[in-house]
Amino acid sequence: MSFRVAVVGATGAVGREILKTLAERHFPISEIAALASGRSAGSQISFGEDRVLTIKSLEKFDFAGWDIALFSPGASVSAIHAPRAAAAGCVVIDNTSQFRMDPDVPLVVPEVNPEAIAKFAKRNIIANPNCSTIQMVVALKPLHDKFKIKRVVVSTYQSVSGAGKEGMDELLANTKVQYVHDKNPPQVFQKDIAFNVIPQIDMFMDDGATKEEWKMVVETKKILDPSIEVIATCVRVPVFIGHSEAIYAEFENPITVNEARAVLRNAPGIILHDHRQDGGYITPVEAQGEDAVYVSRIRIDPTVPHGLAFWCVADNLRKGAALNAVQIAEHLVAQNLLVKKAA
């Protein structure tokens, strides 16, 4: 069977990656629509090696008869158009923050909680988690199953592509002006991003945390286990693609490095690359374009009982967004959860 699939926000960095991922994984498509704002309508975008799609206006698009819509247009746009698509009978997989904490919308990472996908029927919407949360819970899930996590402390080093094409453009422009000692006031980020790190992603909240840090806390609890305590510090770094995380986990049960390695080596979605030598770890440059979540630098944290520290890297546009959404769609097909079946 094949399906009618719409990609919303197709001209953005994540939307383009969704189109690329659908083609690469040979998702069963009978018809595909690339949707964006009216400003982009009529322009063209590649799909696979030999197809070109004409962008259609999201505002004018009728979702009736379409099976799946993969949304990545920004939260305010999803708030308007995702419920409209869902009401028309199209299952929405939304990559924005709009529906993640809605109790009637499952928040899904297929390697972690695929059973939650079946709960989409209340709203006809499934939420994709935040990119930094996705890679962390993929790495934590197998360890939690065996050793039971009590507490997580995480520091993230997040690439500028997390802020979209505009963030990538600003890093490039900001780098150029630094070399010629010129000035280019930041527009996307709060301070100069070239040759710098910025300990703020998203807006500040009343308790001093940023919204990005809050997302990692509440999303981990919803996806993995509400009893896990989490604190995050999220930092923007001058890397184009790929998020990195330093994760410290405290467990209820004793854990050794060799036990952790054995569990992670056989876990879905993870590649263990942990060698105690120069360069024996994965960096974001090496993770670009890859599907896996990479785990390196595993060691005991002696400051807490049953503590473990490790380094975690993934392509935020791929596993942190597009791939995770497409994997959810694949599970919908595999579990025969789509009501409409195209010929």
C-alpha positions as CSV (number, residue, x, y, z in Angstrom):
1,M,0.0,0.0,0.0
2,S,1.1,3.6,-0.6
3,F,-0.1,6.8,0.9
4,R,-0.7,10.5,0.2
5,V,1.8,12.5,2.2
6,A,2.1,16.3,2.7
7,V,5.2,18.0,4.0
8,V,4.4,21.3,5.6
9,G,7.2,23.8,5.9
10,A,8.9,22.1,3.0
11,T,11.2,25.1,2.2
12,G,12.8,25.2,5.7
13,A,15.9,23.3,6.8
14,V,13.9,20.5,8.5
15,G,11.3,20.4,5.8
16,R,14.0,19.8,3.2
17,E,15.5,17.1,5.4
18,I,12.1,15.4,5.7
19,L,11.7,15.3,1.9
20,K,15.2,13.9,1.7
21,T,14.6,11.3,4.4
22,L,11.3,10.1,2.9
23,A,13.0,9.6,-0.5
24,E,16.0,7.8,1.0
25,R,14.0,5.4,3.1
26,H,11.6,4.7,0.2
27,F,8.5,5.6,2.2
28,P,5.4,4.2,0.4
29,I,4.1,7.3,-1.3
30,S,1.4,7.5,-3.9
31,E,1.3,11.3,-4.0
32,I,3.3,13.9,-2.2
33,A,2.7,17.6,-1.7
34,A,5.2,20.2,-0.6
35,L,3.6,23.0,1.3
36,A,4.8,26.4,2.5
37,S,3.6,29.9,3.0
38,G,2.0,31.8,0.1
39,R,5.3,33.6,-0.5
40,S,6.9,30.4,-1.6
41,A,4.0,29.0,-3.6
42,G,5.0,28.3,-7.2
43,S,8.7,27.8,-6.4
44,Q,10.2,24.3,-6.8
45,I,12.0,21.9,-4.6
46,S,13.8,18.6,-5.2
47,F,12.4,15.3,-4.0
48,G,14.7,12.3,-4.4
49,E,17.2,12.1,-7.2
50,D,14.9,12.8,-10.2
51,R,11.7,14.6,-9.0
52,V,10.9,18.2,-8.6
53,L,7.9,19.4,-6.7
54,T,6.1,22.7,-7.0
55,I,5.4,24.3,-3.7
56,K,1.8,24.7,-2.8
57,S,0.2,27.3,-0.5
58,L,-0.5,25.9,3.0
59,E,-3.2,28.4,3.5
60,K,-5.2,27.2,0.5
61,F,-4.4,23.5,0.8
62,D,-7.3,21.0,1.4
63,F,-6.1,18.1,3.6
64,A,-9.2,16.0,2.9
65,G,-8.1,12.6,1.4
66,W,-4.5,12.9,2.5
67,D,-3.1,10.3,4.9
68,I,-0.1,11.9,6.7
69,A,1.1,15.4,7.1
70,L,4.6,16.0,8.4
71,F,4.6,19.5,9.9
72,S,7.6,21.7,10.5
73,P,6.5,25.3,9.8
74,G,6.9,26.9,13.3
75,A,4.6,26.6,16.3
76,S,2.3,29.4,15.5
77,V,1.6,28.1,12.0
78,S,1.1,24.5,13.3
79,A,-1.4,25.9,15.9
80,I,-3.6,27.0,13.1
81,H,-3.1,24.4,10.4
82,A,-2.3,21.1,12.2
83,P,-5.8,20.9,13.8
84,R,-7.3,21.8,10.4
85,A,-5.4,18.9,8.8
86,A,-6.3,16.5,11.6
87,A,-10.0,17.4,11.4
88,A,-9.9,16.5,7.7
89,G,-8.8,13.0,8.6
90,C,-5.1,13.5,7.9
91,V,-2.8,12.2,10.7
92,V,-0.4,15.0,11.7
93,I,3.2,14.4,12.8
94,D,4.2,17.8,14.2
95,N,7.8,18.8,14.7
96,T,7.1,22.1,16.5
97,S,6.7,22.7,20.2
98,Q,3.0,23.5,19.8
99,F,1.5,20.2,20.9
100,R,4.3,18.4,22.8
101,M,2.8,18.9,26.3
102,D,-0.8,18.4,25.3
103,P,-2.0,15.5,27.4
104,D,-4.1,14.2,24.5
105,V,-1.1,14.2,22.1
106,P,1.5,11.5,22.3
107,L,5.1,12.7,22.3
108,V,7.1,10.0,20.6
109,V,10.6,8.7,20.0
110,P,10.2,5.4,18.2
111,E,13.3,3.7,19.9
112,V,11.9,4.8,23.3
113,N,8.1,4.8,23.5
114,P,6.6,3.4,20.2
115,E,3.6,2.1,22.1
116,A,2.5,5.8,22.6
117,I,1.9,6.2,18.9
118,A,-1.4,4.4,19.1
119,K,-2.8,7.1,21.4
120,F,-2.9,9.7,18.6
121,A,-6.6,9.1,17.9
122,K,-7.9,11.7,20.4
123,R,-6.5,14.6,18.4
124,N,-5.2,12.9,15.2
125,I,-1.8,14.5,16.1
126,I,1.5,13.1,17.1
127,A,4.2,15.4,18.4
128,N,7.9,15.1,17.6
129,P,10.1,16.1,20.7
130,N,12.7,18.8,20.9
131,C,15.9,17.8,19.0
132,S,18.1,17.8,22.1
133,T,15.6,15.7,24.0
134,I,15.4,13.1,21.3
135,Q,19.1,12.2,21.2
136,M,19.3,12.2,25.0
137,V,16.3,9.8,25.6
138,V,17.5,7.5,22.9
139,A,20.8,7.1,24.8
140,L,19.1,7.0,28.3
141,K,16.3,4.5,27.5
142,P,18.3,1.2,27.4
143,L,20.2,2.3,30.6
144,H,17.0,3.2,32.3
145,D,15.4,-0.1,31.5
146,K,18.3,-2.0,33.1
147,F,19.6,0.2,35.9
148,K,16.7,2.7,36.6
149,I,17.7,6.4,36.3
150,K,17.0,8.7,39.3
151,R,18.5,12.0,38.1
152,V,20.1,13.5,35.0
153,V,22.3,16.5,34.6
154,V,22.9,17.6,31.0
155,S,24.8,20.3,29.3
156,T,24.1,20.7,25.6
157,Y,26.2,22.2,22.9
158,Q,23.7,23.0,20.2
159,S,24.4,23.9,16.6
160,V,23.0,27.0,14.9
161,S,20.9,24.9,12.5
162,G,18.6,24.5,15.5
163,A,17.6,28.1,14.7
164,G,16.9,27.2,11.1
165,K,18.5,28.5,7.9
166,E,18.6,32.0,9.4
167,G,20.9,30.8,12.2
168,M,23.2,29.1,9.8
169,D,23.4,32.2,7.7
170,E,24.2,34.3,10.7
171,L,27.1,32.1,11.8
172,L,28.6,32.4,8.3
173,A,28.1,36.2,8.1
174,N,29.3,36.7,11.6
175,T,32.4,34.6,10.9
176,K,33.3,36.7,7.8
177,V,33.0,40.0,9.6
178,Q,35.2,38.8,12.4
179,Y,38.1,38.2,10.0
180,V,37.9,41.8,8.6
181,H,37.3,43.4,12.0
182,D,33.9,44.7,10.9
183,K,30.6,44.7,12.8
184,N,27.5,42.7,12.0
185,P,25.0,43.1,14.9
186,P,23.3,39.7,15.7
187,Q,19.7,39.3,14.5
188,V,19.0,35.6,15.3
189,F,21.1,35.1,18.4
190,Q,21.5,37.2,21.5
191,K,25.2,37.8,21.0
192,D,27.9,37.2,18.3
193,I,27.9,33.5,17.6
194,A,31.2,33.2,15.7
195,F,34.1,32.1,17.9
196,N,31.7,32.3,20.9
197,V,29.3,30.3,22.9
198,I,25.9,31.6,24.1
199,P,24.3,30.1,27.2
200,Q,20.8,30.9,26.1
201,I,18.4,29.1,23.7
202,D,14.9,30.4,23.6
203,M,13.4,32.8,26.2
204,F,14.1,33.0,29.9
205,M,11.5,31.7,32.4
206,D,10.6,32.9,35.9
207,D,12.9,30.4,37.6
208,G,16.0,31.4,35.5
209,A,15.9,28.5,33.2
210,T,15.4,29.0,29.5
211,K,12.5,27.5,27.7
212,E,14.8,25.1,25.8
213,E,16.1,23.8,29.2
214,W,12.5,23.5,30.4
215,K,11.6,21.5,27.3
216,M,14.3,18.9,28.0
217,V,13.0,18.5,31.6
218,V,9.3,18.1,30.8
219,E,9.7,16.1,27.6
220,T,12.0,13.6,29.2
221,K,9.5,13.0,31.9
222,K,6.6,12.6,29.4
223,I,8.6,10.3,27.1
224,L,10.7,8.2,29.4
225,D,9.6,8.4,33.1
226,P,7.9,11.1,35.1
227,S,10.0,10.1,38.2
228,I,13.3,11.1,36.6
229,E,14.7,14.4,37.8
230,V,16.4,16.5,35.1
231,I,18.3,19.7,35.0
232,A,19.7,21.1,31.8
233,T,22.0,23.9,30.7
234,C,21.5,24.6,26.9
235,V,24.3,26.4,25.0
236,R,24.4,27.6,21.4
237,V,27.8,26.9,19.8
238,P,29.4,27.9,16.4
239,V,28.7,24.6,14.7
240,F,26.5,24.4,11.6
241,I,24.9,21.0,12.1
242,G,24.9,18.5,15.0
243,H,24.1,18.8,18.7
244,S,26.4,17.5,21.4
245,E,25.6,16.7,25.0
246,A,27.5,16.0,28.2
247,I,25.2,13.7,30.2
248,Y,25.5,12.8,33.9
249,A,23.1,10.1,35.1
250,E,22.5,8.8,38.6
251,F,20.9,5.3,38.8
252,E,19.1,3.4,41.5
253,N,21.2,0.3,40.9
254,P,24.9,-0.2,40.6
255,I,26.4,0.2,37.1
256,T,29.8,-0.3,35.6
257,V,31.3,1.1,32.5
258,N,31.5,-2.3,30.9
259,E,27.8,-3.0,31.7
260,A,26.8,0.4,30.2
261,R,28.8,-0.4,27.1
262,A,27.2,-3.8,26.7
263,V,23.7,-2.3,27.0
264,L,24.3,0.6,24.6
265,R,26.1,-1.6,22.1
266,N,23.0,-3.5,21.4
267,A,20.4,-0.7,21.7
268,P,18.4,0.5,18.7
269,G,19.4,3.8,17.1
270,I,22.7,4.0,19.0
271,I,26.3,3.6,17.7
272,L,28.8,3.2,20.5
273,H,32.2,4.7,19.7
274,D,34.1,4.8,22.9
275,H,37.9,4.5,22.8
276,R,40.1,6.0,25.5
277,Q,42.6,7.5,23.1
278,D,43.1,10.7,21.2
279,G,40.1,11.1,18.9
280,G,38.4,8.0,20.2
281,Y,35.0,9.8,20.3
282,I,32.5,11.3,17.8
283,T,32.1,15.0,17.1
284,P,29.1,16.8,15.5
285,V,31.0,17.1,12.2
286,E,31.3,13.3,12.0
287,A,27.6,12.9,12.9
288,Q,26.3,15.1,10.0
289,G,24.0,13.2,7.7
290,E,23.9,10.1,9.9
291,D,20.9,8.5,11.4
292,A,22.4,7.3,14.7
293,V,22.8,8.7,18.1
294,Y,26.5,8.4,18.9
295,V,27.7,7.7,22.5
296,S,31.3,8.2,23.6
297,R,33.5,9.0,26.6
298,I,31.7,6.6,29.0
299,R,33.1,6.8,32.5
300,I,32.0,6.5,36.1
301,D,30.8,9.7,37.9
302,P,32.3,9.2,41.4
303,T,30.5,12.2,42.9
304,V,27.2,10.3,43.3
305,P,26.2,6.7,44.1
306,H,25.8,4.7,40.9
307,G,26.7,7.6,38.6
308,L,27.7,7.5,35.0
309,A,28.9,10.2,32.6
310,F,29.0,10.1,28.8
311,W,29.2,12.2,25.6
312,C,26.2,12.0,23.1
313,V,26.2,13.4,19.6
314,A,23.6,13.4,16.8
315,D,22.5,15.3,13.6
316,N,19.8,17.6,14.9
317,L,18.2,18.1,11.5
318,R,18.1,14.3,10.9
319,K,17.5,12.2,14.0
320,G,16.6,15.3,16.0
321,A,13.8,16.2,13.6
322,A,13.2,14.7,10.1
323,L,14.2,11.1,10.7
324,N,12.3,10.8,14.0
325,A,9.1,12.1,12.2
326,V,9.5,9.7,9.3
327,Q,10.1,6.8,11.7
328,I,6.8,7.7,13.4
329,A,5.1,7.6,10.0
330,E,6.7,4.2,9.4
331,H,5.3,2.9,12.6
332,L,1.9,4.1,11.7
333,V,2.1,2.1,8.5
334,A,3.6,-1.0,10.2
335,Q,1.0,-1.0,12.9
336,N,-1.8,-0.5,10.4
337,L,-3.0,2.6,12.3
338,L,-3.9,4.7,9.3
339,V,-7.6,4.6,8.6
340,K,-7.3,5.7,5.0
341,K,-5.2,3.5,2.7
342,A,-4.3,4.8,-0.7
343,A,-4.1,2.4,-3.6
